[in-house]
C-alpha cells in the first residue's frame, strides 16, 4: 500500500510482520485478520461464528509527540493495540499459542520494522480477559490486548514539506 504518512507506513509494516508469522497465518483465517486500513469502511463482523475464531485486530492507541525533539527531527511515539480473541476457554488452544506467535513476530520485526524513521519497537504489556463481549461478539472465550509502542524520528524537512510527504 503506497502511503505518504508515517503512521500508515508503520501500521502496514507492523501488520505485515504479524501476519507473516507462520503460527498466526496458520491459525487465523484471512477474514479474521482485521485491518483498519484498506477498502472496507467497517472491517468488523457484527457477529462471529466459532469458525471465524481466533481473530486478531491491530488498531492505534495513544500517541505522544515531541515535534522539537532535536534541531533536525521530531519524535513521535505511537502505541498500537493487538487484540486476540478466541472462541475457546482453554488457554492452551488458541490464546497462548497466538499470543506467543505475536510476541515472536514483534521481536523479529525489532528494532525498526524495516523502516528508516522507526527507531524503536517495544512490546510493553498485555491483559487477558474472558467473556469480553466486545472482543468475542457472542462466542465465549478469551481475549488479550497487547500494547506495542513504536518510536519514530521524523526529519524536520518532512514535517515542513507542504505536500505532506
VOZAFI-559873 format. One line per 4 residues: number of its first residue (from 1); their letters; for each residue x, y, z of N, C-alpha, C. Coordinates in Angstrom, 1 decimal, always signed. Example, Ala and Ser with C-alpha at 12.3 -4.5 7.8 and 13.67 -1.06 7.14 Angstrom:
1 = as = +13.2,-5.7,+7.8,+12.3,-4.5,+7.8,+13.2,-3.3,+7.8  +12.8,-2.2,+7.1,+13.7,-1.1,+7.1,+12.9,+0.0,+7.9
This chain:
1 = xxxx = +0.8,-1.2,+0.0,+0.0,+0.0,+0.0,+0.9,+1.2,+0.0  +0.7,+2.1,-1.0,+1.5,+3.3,-1.1,+0.9,+4.4,-0.1  +1.8,+4.9,+0.8,+1.3,+5.9,+1.7,+2.3,+7.0,+1.8  +1.9,+8.1,+2.3,+2.9,+9.2,+2.5,+3.0,+9.6,+3.9
5 = xxxx = +2.2,+9.1,+4.8,+2.3,+9.4,+6.2,+2.9,+8.3,+7.0  +3.7,+8.6,+8.0,+4.5,+7.6,+8.7,+3.6,+6.7,+9.6  +2.4,+7.2,+10.0,+1.5,+6.3,+10.8,+1.0,+5.1,+9.9  +0.6,+5.4,+8.7,+0.2,+4.3,+7.8,+1.3,+3.4,+7.5
9 = xxxx = +2.5,+3.9,+7.2,+3.7,+3.1,+6.9,+4.0,+2.1,+8.1  +3.9,+2.6,+9.3,+4.2,+1.8,+10.5,+3.1,+0.8,+10.7  +1.8,+1.2,+10.5,+0.7,+0.3,+10.7,+0.9,-0.9,+9.7  +1.1,-0.6,+8.4,+1.3,-1.6,+7.4,+2.4,-2.5,+7.7
13 = xxxx = +3.6,-2.0,+8.1,+4.7,-2.8,+8.4,+4.5,-3.7,+9.6  +3.8,-3.2,+10.6,+3.6,-4.0,+11.8,+2.5,-5.1,+11.5  +1.5,-4.7,+10.8,+0.5,-5.8,+10.5,+1.1,-6.9,+9.6  +1.9,-6.5,+8.6,+2.6,-7.5,+7.8,+3.5,-8.4,+8.6
17 = xxxx = +4.2,-7.8,+9.5,+5.1,-8.6,+10.4,+4.3,-9.6,+11.2  +3.2,-9.2,+11.7,+2.4,-10.1,+12.5,+1.8,-11.2,+11.6  +1.3,-10.9,+10.5,+0.6,-11.9,+9.6,+1.7,-12.9,+9.0  +2.9,-12.4,+8.8,+3.9,-13.2,+8.2,+4.4,-14.3,+9.2
21 = xxxx = +4.1,-14.1,+10.5,+4.5,-15.1,+11.5,+3.7,-16.4,+11.2  +4.3,-17.5,+10.9,+3.7,-18.7,+10.4,+2.5,-19.1,+11.3  +2.7,-19.1,+12.6,+1.6,-19.6,+13.5,+0.4,-18.8,+13.4  +0.5,-17.4,+13.2,-0.7,-16.6,+13.0,-1.3,-16.9,+11.7
25 = xxxx = -0.5,-17.0,+10.7,-1.0,-17.3,+9.3,-1.8,-18.7,+9.3  -1.2,-19.6,+10.1,-1.8,-21.0,+10.1,-3.1,-21.0,+10.9  -3.2,-20.3,+12.0,-4.3,-20.4,+12.9,-5.4,-19.5,+12.6  -5.2,-18.4,+11.9,-6.2,-17.4,+11.8,-6.5,-17.2,+10.3
29 = xxxx = -7.8,-17.4,+10.0,-8.2,-17.3,+8.6,-8.1,-15.8,+8.2  -7.9,-15.6,+6.9,-7.7,-14.2,+6.4,-8.8,-13.3,+6.8  -10.1,-13.6,+6.8,-11.1,-12.7,+7.1,-11.1,-12.4,+8.6  -10.4,-13.1,+9.4,-10.3,-12.9,+10.9,-9.0,-12.1,+11.3
33 = xxxx = -8.3,-11.7,+10.3,-7.1,-10.8,+10.5,-7.6,-9.4,+10.2  -8.1,-8.7,+11.2,-8.9,-7.4,+10.9,-7.9,-6.3,+10.8  -8.0,-5.6,+9.7,-7.2,-4.4,+9.4,-8.1,-3.2,+9.3  -7.7,-2.1,+9.8,-8.5,-0.9,+9.8,-7.9,+0.1,+8.8
37 = xxxx = -7.3,-0.4,+7.7,-7.0,+0.4,+6.6,-7.4,-0.4,+5.4  -7.5,+0.2,+4.2,-8.0,-0.5,+3.1,-9.3,-0.1,+2.6  -10.0,-1.0,+1.9,-11.3,-0.7,+1.3,-12.5,-0.7,+2.1  -12.5,-1.5,+3.2,-13.8,-1.6,+4.0,-13.9,-0.5,+5.0
41 = xxxx = -15.0,+0.3,+4.9,-15.2,+1.3,+5.9,-15.4,+0.8,+7.4  -15.9,-0.4,+7.5,-16.0,-1.1,+8.8,-15.6,-2.6,+8.6  -14.4,-3.0,+8.9,-14.0,-4.3,+8.7,-14.5,-5.3,+9.7  -15.1,-4.9,+10.8,-15.6,-5.8,+11.8,-16.9,-6.5,+11.4
45 = xxxx = -16.9,-7.8,+11.7,-18.1,-8.5,+11.6,-19.0,-8.3,+12.8  -20.3,-8.1,+12.6,-21.2,-7.8,+13.7,-21.3,-9.0,+14.7  -21.3,-10.2,+14.2,-21.4,-11.4,+15.0,-20.4,-12.4,+14.3  -19.7,-13.1,+15.1,-18.7,-14.0,+14.6,-19.1,-15.5,+15.0
49 = xxxx = -18.8,-16.4,+14.1,-19.1,-17.8,+14.4,-17.8,-18.4,+15.0  -17.9,-19.5,+15.6,-16.8,-20.2,+16.1,-15.7,-20.5,+15.1  -16.2,-20.7,+13.8,-15.2,-21.0,+12.7,-14.4,-19.7,+12.4  -14.9,-18.5,+12.8,-14.2,-17.3,+12.5,-13.1,-16.9,+13.5
53 = xxxx = -13.0,-17.8,+14.5,-12.1,-17.5,+15.6,-10.9,-18.5,+15.6  -9.8,-18.1,+16.1,-9.5,-16.9,+16.7,-9.4,-15.7,+15.7  -9.4,-14.5,+16.3,-9.4,-13.3,+15.5,-8.3,-12.4,+16.0  -7.6,-11.7,+15.1,-6.7,-10.7,+15.6,-7.0,-9.4,+14.9
57 = xxxx = -6.8,-8.3,+15.6,-7.0,-7.0,+15.0,-6.0,-6.0,+15.6  -5.5,-5.2,+14.7,-4.5,-4.2,+15.1,-5.1,-2.8,+14.9  -5.0,-2.0,+16.0,-5.6,-0.6,+15.9,-4.7,+0.3,+16.7  -4.7,+1.6,+16.3,-3.9,+2.6,+17.0,-4.4,+2.9,+18.4
61 = xxxx = -3.5,+3.4,+19.2,-3.8,+3.8,+20.6,-3.2,+5.2,+20.8  -2.7,+5.4,+22.0,-2.2,+6.7,+22.4,-1.0,+7.1,+21.6  -0.9,+8.4,+21.3,+0.2,+8.9,+20.6,+0.8,+10.1,+21.3  +2.2,+10.1,+21.5,+2.9,+11.2,+22.1,+3.8,+11.9,+21.1
65 = xxxx = +3.7,+13.2,+21.1,+4.5,+14.0,+20.1,+5.6,+14.8,+20.8  +6.7,+14.9,+20.3,+7.7,+15.9,+20.6,+8.3,+16.4,+19.3  +7.6,+17.4,+18.7,+8.0,+17.8,+17.4,+9.2,+18.7,+17.3  +9.8,+19.0,+18.5,+11.0,+19.8,+18.5,+12.1,+18.9,+19.3
69 = xxxx = +12.1,+17.6,+19.0,+13.0,+16.7,+19.7,+14.4,+17.1,+19.6  +14.9,+17.4,+18.4,+16.2,+17.9,+18.2,+16.1,+19.0,+17.1  +17.2,+19.6,+16.8,+17.2,+20.7,+15.7,+16.9,+20.1,+14.4  +17.0,+18.8,+14.2,+16.8,+18.2,+12.9,+15.6,+17.3,+12.8
73 = xxxx = +15.0,+16.9,+13.9,+13.9,+16.0,+13.8,+12.9,+16.1,+15.0  +11.7,+15.6,+14.8,+10.7,+15.5,+15.8,+10.6,+14.0,+16.1  +10.1,+13.7,+17.3,+9.8,+12.3,+17.7,+8.3,+12.1,+17.9  +7.9,+10.9,+17.5,+6.5,+10.5,+17.7,+6.5,+9.1,+18.3
77 = xxxx = +5.8,+8.9,+19.4,+5.6,+7.6,+19.9,+4.1,+7.2,+19.7  +3.9,+6.2,+18.9,+2.6,+5.8,+18.5,+2.4,+4.4,+19.1  +1.4,+4.2,+20.0,+1.0,+2.9,+20.5,+0.0,+2.2,+19.6  +0.1,+0.9,+19.5,-0.8,+0.1,+18.7,-1.3,-1.0,+19.7
81 = xxxx = -2.5,-1.4,+19.5,-3.0,-2.5,+20.3,-3.4,-3.6,+19.4  -2.9,-4.8,+19.8,-3.2,-6.0,+19.1,-4.1,-6.8,+19.9  -5.3,-7.0,+19.4,-6.3,-7.8,+20.2,-6.4,-9.1,+19.6  -6.4,-10.1,+20.4,-6.6,-11.5,+20.0,-7.8,-12.0,+20.7
85 = xxxx = -8.8,-12.6,+20.0,-10.0,-13.1,+20.6,-10.1,-14.6,+20.2  -10.5,-15.4,+21.1,-10.7,-16.8,+20.9,-12.2,-17.2,+21.1  -12.5,-18.4,+20.7,-13.9,-18.9,+21.0,-13.7,-20.2,+21.8  -12.7,-20.2,+22.6,-12.4,-21.4,+23.4,-11.9,-21.0,+24.8
89 = xxxx = -12.4,-21.5,+25.8,-12.0,-21.2,+27.2,-10.7,-21.9,+27.6  -10.2,-22.8,+26.8,-8.9,-23.4,+27.1,-7.8,-22.5,+26.6  -7.0,-22.1,+27.5,-5.9,-21.1,+27.2,-4.8,-21.6,+26.3  -4.7,-22.9,+26.3,-3.6,-23.5,+25.5,-4.0,-23.9,+24.1
93 = xxxx = -5.3,-23.6,+23.7,-5.7,-24.0,+22.4,-5.4,-22.8,+21.4  -5.8,-21.6,+21.7,-5.6,-20.5,+20.8,-5.0,-19.3,+21.5  -5.4,-19.0,+22.7,-4.9,-17.8,+23.4,-3.4,-17.8,+23.5  -2.8,-18.7,+24.2,-1.4,-18.7,+24.4,-0.6,-18.9,+23.1
97 = xxxx = -0.9,-19.9,+22.2,-0.2,-20.1,+21.0,-0.2,-18.8,+20.1  -1.3,-18.2,+20.0,-1.4,-17.0,+19.1,-0.6,-15.8,+19.8  -0.8,-15.7,+21.1,-0.1,-14.6,+21.8,+1.4,-14.8,+21.6  +1.9,-16.1,+21.8,+3.3,-16.4,+21.6,+3.8,-16.0,+20.2
101 = xxxx = +3.0,-16.4,+19.2,+3.3,-16.0,+17.8,+3.4,-14.5,+17.6  +2.5,-13.8,+18.2,+2.6,-12.3,+18.2,+3.8,-11.7,+18.8  +4.2,-12.3,+20.0,+5.4,-11.9,+20.7,+6.6,-12.1,+19.8  +6.7,-13.3,+19.2,+7.8,-13.6,+18.3,+7.9,-12.7,+17.1
105 = xxxx = +6.7,-12.4,+16.5,+6.6,-11.5,+15.3,+7.1,-10.1,+15.7  +6.7,-9.6,+16.8,+7.2,-8.3,+17.2,+8.7,-8.3,+17.4  +9.2,-9.3,+18.1,+10.6,-9.4,+18.4,+11.4,-9.5,+17.1  +10.9,-10.3,+16.2,+11.6,-10.4,+14.9,+11.6,-9.2,+14.0
109 = xxxx = +10.6,-8.3,+14.2,+10.5,-7.1,+13.5,+11.3,-5.9,+14.1  +11.7,-6.2,+15.4,+12.5,-5.1,+16.1,+13.9,-5.0,+15.4  +14.5,-3.8,+15.5,+14.1,-2.7,+16.2,+13.4,-1.6,+15.4  +13.3,-1.9,+14.0,+12.8,-0.8,+13.2,+11.6,-1.1,+12.3
113 = xxxx = +11.1,-2.3,+12.3,+10.1,-2.7,+11.3,+10.5,-2.6,+9.9  +11.8,-2.4,+9.7,+12.4,-2.3,+8.3,+12.2,-0.9,+7.8  +11.8,+0.1,+8.6,+11.6,+1.5,+8.2,+12.6,+2.4,+8.8  +13.1,+3.3,+7.9,+14.2,+4.2,+8.3,+13.8,+5.1,+9.5
117 = xxxx = +12.6,+5.6,+9.5,+12.1,+6.6,+10.5,+11.8,+5.9,+11.9  +11.7,+4.6,+11.9,+11.4,+3.9,+13.2,+12.7,+3.6,+13.9  +12.7,+4.0,+15.1,+14.0,+3.9,+15.9,+13.8,+2.8,+17.0  +12.5,+2.5,+17.4,+12.4,+1.6,+18.5,+11.0,+1.0,+18.4
121 = xxxx = +10.9,-0.3,+18.7,+9.6,-1.0,+18.8,+9.6,-1.7,+20.2  +8.6,-1.4,+21.0,+8.5,-2.1,+22.3,+7.2,-2.7,+22.5  +7.3,-4.0,+22.9,+6.1,-4.7,+23.3,+6.0,-4.6,+24.8  +5.1,-3.8,+25.3,+5.2,-3.5,+26.7,+4.3,-4.3,+27.7
125 = xxxx = +3.1,-4.7,+27.3,+2.3,-5.4,+28.2,+1.1,-6.0,+27.5  +0.4,-6.9,+28.2,-0.8,-7.5,+27.7,-1.7,-7.7,+28.8  -3.0,-7.8,+28.5,-4.1,-8.0,+29.5,-5.0,-9.1,+29.0  -5.2,-10.1,+29.7,-6.1,-11.2,+29.3,-7.4,-11.1,+30.0
129 = xxxx = -8.5,-11.4,+29.3,-9.8,-11.4,+29.9,-10.6,-12.5,+29.3  -11.7,-13.0,+30.0,-12.6,-13.9,+29.4,-14.0,-13.3,+29.5  -14.8,-13.8,+28.6,-16.2,-13.2,+28.4,-16.2,-11.7,+28.2  -15.3,-11.3,+27.3,-15.2,-9.9,+26.8,-16.2,-9.7,+25.7
133 = xxxx = -17.3,-9.2,+25.9,-18.4,-9.1,+24.9,-18.0,-8.4,+23.7  -17.2,-7.3,+23.8,-16.7,-6.6,+22.6,-15.8,-7.4,+21.8  -14.9,-8.1,+22.4,-13.9,-8.9,+21.7,-14.5,-10.2,+21.1  -15.4,-10.9,+21.8,-15.8,-12.2,+21.4,-17.1,-12.1,+20.6
137 = xxxx = -17.9,-11.1,+20.8,-19.1,-10.9,+20.0,-20.0,-12.1,+19.9  -20.4,-12.7,+21.0,-21.3,-13.8,+21.0,-20.7,-15.2,+21.1  -19.3,-15.3,+21.1,-18.7,-16.6,+21.2,-17.8,-16.5,+22.5  -18.2,-17.3,+23.5,-17.4,-17.2,+24.8,-16.0,-17.7,+24.5
141 = xxxx = -15.1,-17.0,+25.1,-13.7,-17.4,+25.0,-12.8,-16.3,+25.7  -11.5,-16.4,+25.4,-10.5,-15.5,+26.0,-10.2,-14.4,+25.0  -9.7,-13.3,+25.5,-9.1,-12.3,+24.7,-7.9,-11.7,+25.4  -7.0,-11.1,+24.6,-5.9,-10.5,+25.2,-5.6,-9.2,+24.4
145 = xxxx = -5.1,-8.2,+25.0,-4.8,-6.9,+24.4,-3.3,-6.7,+24.6  -2.5,-6.7,+23.6,-1.1,-6.4,+23.7,-0.8,-5.0,+23.2  +0.1,-4.3,+23.9,+0.4,-3.0,+23.6,+1.8,-2.9,+22.9  +1.9,-2.3,+21.8,+3.1,-2.2,+21.0,+3.4,-0.7,+20.8
149 = xxxx = +4.5,-0.2,+21.2,+4.8,+1.2,+21.1,+5.9,+1.4,+20.1  +5.7,+2.2,+19.1,+6.7,+2.5,+18.0,+7.2,+3.9,+18.1  +8.5,+4.1,+18.3,+9.1,+5.4,+18.3,+9.6,+5.8,+16.9  +9.2,+6.9,+16.4,+9.7,+7.4,+15.1,+10.4,+8.7,+15.3
153 = xxxx = +11.5,+8.9,+14.5,+12.1,+10.2,+14.4,+11.8,+10.7,+13.0  +11.1,+11.8,+12.9,+10.7,+12.4,+11.7,+11.5,+13.6,+11.4  +12.2,+13.6,+10.2,+13.0,+14.8,+9.9,+12.2,+16.0,+9.7  +12.8,+17.1,+10.2,+12.1,+18.4,+10.1,+11.7,+18.7,+8.7
157 = xxxx = +12.5,+18.3,+7.7,+12.2,+18.6,+6.3,+10.9,+17.9,+5.9  +10.7,+16.7,+6.5,+9.4,+16.0,+6.2,+8.3,+16.7,+6.9  +8.5,+17.2,+8.1,+7.4,+17.9,+8.8,+7.1,+19.2,+8.1  +8.1,+19.9,+7.5,+7.9,+21.1,+6.9,+7.3,+21.0,+5.4
161 = xxxx = +7.4,+19.8,+4.9,+7.0,+19.6,+3.5,+5.5,+20.0,+3.3  +5.3,+20.9,+2.4,+3.9,+21.4,+2.2,+3.0,+20.3,+1.5  +3.6,+19.4,+0.9,+2.8,+18.3,+0.2,+2.5,+17.1,+1.1  +3.0,+17.2,+2.3,+2.7,+16.1,+3.3,+3.6,+14.9,+3.3
165 = x = +4.5,+14.8,+2.3,+5.3,+13.6,+2.2,+6.5,+13.7,+3.1
